Amino acid sequence: MTTLTPRFTAAVDYARTAHAGHFRKGTSIPYLYHLLGVASLVLEHGGSEDQAIAGLLHDVLEDCGHEHEATIRGKFGDDVANIVLTCTDGHAEQKKAATTPAAKRLNWLERKQRYLAHLAGSDPAALLVSGCDKLHNARAIVGDLEGAAGQSVFERFTAGRDGTLRYYAAVAEVFRQREVPVAQALDATVERMHALAAEPTRRTLEGWKPD
């Protein structure tokens, strides 16, 4: 049984402050919603407090800057910081370096390819957090596909419809191969995503080039 301590509360507040002014893609929903959702999924699938805290903080380096690493390590410990690093496919500074649409798509593809290769050998503790992140994101896309946004949801993503579908097919495959606790739920969600997008074939990023 996982017990949550004041460290968890402190992590919620850290995430809230770090992501102040951030919203989910194409919505007015505060980004903290996603972070709380990931932490909840971690706990649902038997994760520890450190893993739940990492779920709250998993996007801080990517969205807010690499300088947060030292603070996270100091406040929450090496285990949390190392999981956050594993869940980070690029820092905010690296993303800002790509300024044109073509450069952004290429930057996205290179980051995702590195991240997929990284996941294949990552620690199981970090894989649970990453898997919960991908599951929460995939469920949000499915919800949008079923709702008012419909197919236009893919316009929010750098890689568009094809790249987004291929990426989720690829991550589902990695988590299935690594037997991560959320793999079955993620696989079913990705299958639903493809069905709603009228894409019967699940292709990965292998060999894919952005337009």
C-alpha positions as CSV (number, residue, x, y, z in Angstrom):
1,M,0.0,0.0,0.0
2,T,1.4,3.4,-1.0
3,T,1.3,6.1,1.6
4,L,1.4,9.7,0.5
5,T,3.4,12.2,2.6
6,P,3.9,16.0,2.6
7,R,6.5,15.4,-0.1
8,F,3.6,14.6,-2.5
9,T,1.8,17.8,-1.6
10,A,5.0,19.7,-2.1
11,A,5.4,18.2,-5.5
12,V,1.8,19.2,-6.5
13,D,2.6,22.8,-5.5
14,Y,6.0,22.7,-7.4
15,A,4.2,21.4,-10.5
16,R,1.5,24.0,-10.2
17,T,4.0,26.8,-9.9
18,A,6.4,25.6,-12.6
19,H,3.5,25.1,-15.1
20,A,1.7,28.3,-14.3
21,G,0.1,29.6,-17.5
22,H,0.5,26.3,-19.3
23,F,-2.6,24.6,-20.8
24,R,-3.4,21.4,-22.6
25,K,-2.9,21.6,-26.4
26,G,-5.8,23.4,-28.0
27,T,-7.7,23.9,-24.8
28,S,-8.1,26.2,-21.8
29,I,-7.6,23.3,-19.3
30,P,-4.7,24.1,-16.9
31,Y,-1.8,21.7,-17.5
32,L,-1.8,20.6,-13.9
33,Y,-4.9,18.5,-14.9
34,H,-2.6,16.2,-17.0
35,L,0.1,16.0,-14.2
36,L,-2.5,15.0,-11.6
37,G,-4.0,12.5,-14.0
38,V,-0.6,10.8,-14.6
39,A,0.1,10.7,-10.9
40,S,-3.3,9.1,-10.3
41,L,-2.6,6.5,-12.9
42,V,0.7,5.7,-11.4
43,L,-1.0,5.1,-8.0
44,E,-3.8,3.1,-9.7
45,H,-1.2,0.7,-11.1
46,G,0.7,0.2,-7.9
47,G,3.4,2.9,-8.1
48,S,5.3,4.3,-5.1
49,E,5.2,7.8,-3.8
50,D,8.4,8.6,-5.6
51,Q,6.9,7.4,-8.9
52,A,3.7,9.4,-8.3
53,I,5.8,12.5,-7.5
54,A,7.8,11.9,-10.7
55,G,4.4,11.7,-12.5
56,L,3.6,15.2,-11.2
57,L,7.0,16.5,-12.3
58,H,7.7,14.5,-15.5
59,D,7.2,17.5,-17.9
60,V,9.0,20.1,-15.8
61,L,12.4,19.8,-17.6
62,E,10.8,19.4,-21.0
63,D,8.4,22.4,-20.7
64,C,10.0,24.7,-18.1
65,G,13.8,24.3,-18.5
66,H,16.7,22.1,-17.6
67,E,17.6,24.3,-14.6
68,H,14.8,22.6,-12.7
69,E,16.8,19.4,-12.5
70,A,19.0,20.4,-9.6
71,T,16.0,21.7,-7.6
72,I,14.0,18.6,-8.2
73,R,17.0,16.4,-7.1
74,G,17.5,18.5,-4.0
75,K,13.8,18.7,-2.9
76,F,12.6,15.2,-3.9
77,G,15.7,13.0,-4.2
78,D,17.7,11.2,-6.8
79,D,15.1,8.5,-7.5
80,V,12.5,11.1,-8.5
81,A,15.0,13.2,-10.5
82,N,16.2,10.1,-12.4
83,I,12.7,9.1,-13.3
84,V,11.9,12.6,-14.5
85,L,15.1,12.5,-16.7
86,T,14.0,9.2,-18.2
87,C,10.6,10.7,-19.0
88,T,12.1,13.7,-20.7
89,D,12.6,13.5,-24.5
90,G,14.0,17.0,-24.8
91,H,14.4,20.2,-22.8
92,A,12.5,23.4,-23.3
93,E,15.6,25.1,-24.6
94,Q,16.1,22.4,-27.3
95,K,12.5,22.8,-28.5
96,K,12.9,26.5,-28.9
97,A,15.9,26.1,-31.1
98,A,13.6,24.9,-33.9
99,T,11.8,27.9,-35.3
100,T,10.2,26.9,-38.7
101,P,7.4,24.3,-39.1
102,A,9.8,22.0,-41.0
103,A,12.5,22.3,-38.4
104,K,10.0,21.7,-35.6
105,R,8.7,18.5,-37.4
106,L,12.3,17.2,-37.8
107,N,13.2,18.1,-34.2
108,W,10.1,16.2,-33.1
109,L,10.9,13.1,-35.1
110,E,14.5,13.0,-33.9
111,R,13.5,13.5,-30.2
112,K,10.8,10.8,-30.5
113,Q,13.1,8.3,-32.1
114,R,15.8,8.8,-29.4
115,Y,13.1,8.5,-26.7
116,L,11.7,5.2,-28.1
117,A,15.2,3.8,-28.2
118,H,15.8,5.0,-24.7
119,L,12.6,3.4,-23.4
120,A,13.6,0.0,-24.7
121,G,16.3,-0.2,-22.0
122,S,14.9,2.1,-19.3
123,D,14.4,1.1,-15.6
124,P,10.9,-0.4,-14.9
125,A,10.2,2.3,-12.2
126,A,10.5,5.0,-14.9
127,L,8.7,3.0,-17.5
128,L,5.5,2.9,-15.3
129,V,5.5,6.7,-15.1
130,S,6.2,7.1,-18.8
131,G,3.5,4.6,-19.6
132,C,1.0,6.4,-17.5
133,D,1.9,9.7,-19.2
134,K,1.3,8.1,-22.6
135,L,-1.9,6.5,-21.5
136,H,-3.4,9.8,-20.2
137,N,-2.4,11.6,-23.4
138,A,-3.8,8.8,-25.6
139,R,-7.1,8.8,-23.7
140,A,-7.3,12.6,-24.1
141,I,-6.9,12.3,-27.9
142,V,-9.5,9.5,-28.1
143,G,-11.9,11.8,-26.1
144,D,-11.3,14.6,-28.5
145,L,-11.8,12.3,-31.5
146,E,-15.1,11.2,-30.0
147,G,-16.1,14.7,-29.1
148,A,-16.5,18.1,-30.8
149,A,-12.9,18.4,-32.0
150,G,-13.1,15.2,-34.1
151,Q,-10.3,14.8,-36.7
152,S,-9.1,18.4,-36.1
153,V,-7.5,17.3,-32.9
154,F,-4.5,16.2,-35.0
155,E,-3.9,19.8,-36.1
156,R,-2.7,20.5,-32.5
157,F,0.3,18.2,-32.9
158,T,3.6,19.0,-34.6
159,A,3.6,15.7,-36.5
160,G,0.0,15.9,-37.6
161,R,-2.3,12.9,-38.0
162,D,0.1,10.4,-39.5
163,G,3.1,11.1,-37.2
164,T,0.9,11.2,-34.1
165,L,-0.7,7.8,-34.9
166,R,2.6,6.3,-35.8
167,Y,4.2,7.5,-32.5
168,Y,1.5,6.1,-30.3
169,A,1.6,2.8,-32.2
170,A,5.4,2.7,-31.5
171,V,5.2,3.6,-27.8
172,A,2.4,1.0,-27.3
173,E,4.7,-1.6,-28.9
174,V,7.6,-0.7,-26.6
175,F,5.5,-0.9,-23.4
176,R,3.9,-4.2,-24.6
177,Q,7.4,-5.7,-25.2
178,R,8.6,-4.4,-21.8
179,E,5.4,-5.8,-20.1
180,V,4.7,-2.5,-18.3
181,P,1.6,-2.7,-16.1
182,V,-0.3,-0.1,-18.2
183,A,0.6,-1.8,-21.5
184,Q,-2.8,-3.5,-22.0
185,A,-4.8,-0.3,-21.3
186,L,-2.5,1.7,-23.6
187,D,-2.7,-0.8,-26.4
188,A,-6.5,-0.8,-26.2
189,T,-6.6,3.0,-26.2
190,V,-4.2,3.3,-29.2
191,E,-6.4,0.7,-31.1
192,R,-9.4,2.9,-30.4
193,M,-7.5,6.0,-31.6
194,H,-6.7,4.3,-34.9
195,A,-10.2,3.2,-35.4
196,L,-11.6,6.7,-34.8
197,A,-9.0,8.1,-37.1
198,A,-10.1,5.6,-39.8
199,E,-6.6,4.2,-39.9
200,P,-6.8,0.3,-39.8
201,T,-3.1,-0.3,-40.0
202,R,-0.9,0.5,-37.0
203,R,2.5,1.7,-38.4
204,T,5.4,2.9,-36.3
205,L,7.8,5.7,-36.9
206,E,10.3,3.4,-38.6
207,G,11.0,4.7,-42.1
208,W,8.6,7.7,-41.7
209,K,9.6,11.1,-42.8
210,P,7.7,14.3,-42.0
211,D,6.4,16.4,-44.9
